[in-house]
C-alpha cells in the first residue's frame, strides 16, 4: 500500500458551491490521496534536478546511484514497516542534497520530498544511513578526478581527436578512476576494438552521404545530452513508468530503481575506463583521414572517444536489470520537447527492444560504429548482472 496523505477539505461559504443549508455549512470532508512509492518520488526528484541543473551524464549517474542506494538501505533495514518510508526518504533527501553540492534548488526539492513522506522530519536511522553513504561518496575519487585531462593517446591513425564544430576536448577522462558502488563490476571488460572491421564499415556509412539520413526521429529521441535526464536518466524514467504500469509495490519499486541507479553510476565508470584506454576516433574522423572528405553531421558529436558507445553501455545495464524480473513487460518513455524534436512518447515491447533501438540510434546518427554499440551493450550487461548478484548477496558495502 502507498502511504496516504490526508488533506482536510475547506468548507466553502457560498451555499451552492459548498452544499450549505440555510442553517450553516456541512462538516468538512477528509480527502485521502495515495502517494507513489518513495523510490518513484525520489527518482522523479533526481530526474527533475538533473535536467534543470544541466548535469552531465556522468554526474547525473553518480547522483542516481548514491541517492537511491542510500534510500534502499534505509528502506530494507527499517526497524518496522511503518518507519520504512520515513527512513528511506530521510536517507534519500540528505544524500541527494550532498550529490548536488548543497545547491539551493536541490535543498528545496529534497526538503519538500522529506515533508511529503515524513511528517516528523528526518529520522535518526535515515540520517545514519545517509551519513555512511555520503562519507563513501566523498572517497570514491570523483573529486580528485574532476577536471583531469590526461589519458593515454594512440600512436596510430585511429587516435581520437575532438570532432564537430566546437572541437571540445575529451569530457572528464579521469572519471574512469572513480570507485564503483559494486566493486565486482570492475572485472567487466570488452575486447580490443576490431579496427579492420570498423574500417570496412566506413564506405556504407559515408559514401553518398546525406545528412538527412542522420536526422531520423529515433536519433533525436535518444540524444539525451546535458539539460535532459541524460541516457541513464532515460532508463530511470522507464523504470518509473514500469512501476506505474505494472503496479509494483513499494519494495519492488525500491529494488528496481535502486538497481538502475547503481547501474547508471558503475557503468559510467566502466564506459569511461574503456573510452580512455582505447581512445578510438569517431567514424567521421576516420572517413576524413581515409578520403580527405569532411563530414558535417546533423548534431554535434559527443566529445569523447567512440569505443564503446555510452548509450549502449547504459542500455545494456538497464535492460539487464529490467530483465531480471520484468523481461516480458513493455516499457514507456516520455520525451520532452527538444530544439529539433517534438515532445512524444516512445513505447517498447520489452527492455531488449529499447536497448536495441537506442544502440541503433547511435549508428544511424553516424556517431558510432556497430562494434561500439556491441561492446557497450556487452559491458553494460556484465555490470548489470554483477549488480543483481551484489543486491542478492547484500554486497553493497
Buried (B, 14 or more C-beta within 10 A) or exposed (E): EBBEEEEEEEBEEEEEEBEBEEEEBEEEEEEEEEBBBBBBBBBBBBBBBBBEBEBBBBBBBBBBBBBBBBBBBBBBBBEEEEBBBBBBBBBBBBBBBBBBEEBEEBBEBBBEBBEBBBEEEBBEBBBBBBBBBBEBBEEBBBEEBEEBEEBEEEEEEBBBBBBBEEEBEBBBBBBBBBBBBBBBBBEBEBEEBBBEEBBEBBEEBBEEBEEEBBBBEBBBBBBBBBBBBBBBBBBBBBBBBBBBEBEBEBBBBBBBBBBBBBBBBBBBBBBBBBBBBBBBBBBBBBBBBEEEEEBEBBBBBBBBBBBBBBBBBBBBBBBBBBBBBBEEBBBBBEBEEBEEBEEBEBEBEBBBBBBBBBBBBBBBBBBBBBBBBBBBBBBBBBBBBBBBEBBEEEEBE
